[in-house]
Amino acid sequence: MADQQSTVGADDSLGYEQARDALLEVVRRLEGGGIPLEESLALWERGEELAKVCQRWLDGARARLDAALAVEEGPGDQG
């Protein structure tokens, strides 16, 4: 499974919106059909990588929101 991490590394510099837009384009091309099997497989793999990048961004955003809410509530606000 470590190999999967190394293949995603090239996309780590993409912002969320860039990765999302690239993923949408991959989906459009796959749904459009008419492409050879090898190209379809390559697009699918690219889509998987882009989806992981998007998920990392979303996970990071959720962690930041959770941390901000925890600070806002503070230790004395429990009841």
N, C-alpha and C positions, 0 to 999 in steps of 0.2 A: 504493500500500500504506500510505501514511501515514494515510489515512482510517481504516483498521482500528484503528490505535493510538488515535485520538481517540475511537472508539466504545467502546473498552474502558475508558477512563479513569474512567467513572462507577462501574465495578465494582472499581477498584483499592483502595478502602477496605474491601472485604469481606475477612474472614479466610478461611483455607482451608476451615474447616468450613462457614462460611456459604455460600461459593461452591459447595462440593461438594453441600450439601443443596439449594440452588437448582437446580443442574444435575440432580440426581436427580429433582426435581419436574418439570423440563422433559421429561426422558426419559419419566417416567410418563405425562405428558399426551400426548406424541407417540405412545407405544406404545398408549395407550388408544384412539386414533383418534376418528373422529366429529367432528373439528373442521375448519372451512373451510381451504382451501388457504392463504389469506393469513395466517391465524393460525398455521398449521403452519410457514410460512416464517419468520414472526417468532419463533416458539419455537425453530426451528432456529438462527437467527442468535443469539438469546439464549444458547442452549446453547454455541455456538462461543465466545462471549465469556467465558462462565463457565469453560469448559474452559481457555482461555488464562490466566485468573486462577489457576486451580488449578495449571497447569503452572508458572507463575512462582513460586508458593509452593514447589512441590516442587523446582524448580531452585535456589531460594535455600537451601532446607534441605540439599540435596546439597552446595552450595558451602560451607556452614557446617560440615558434617560432614567434608568433604575438608580444610578448613583446620584443623579441630581435630585430625584424624589426622596431618596434616603437622607440626603443632607437637608432638604427642605423640611422633612418631618422632624428631624433631630431626635436625640435620645429622650428628651423630656416631654415629647408629644405623644406618649403611648397611652392615652386614656383619658 
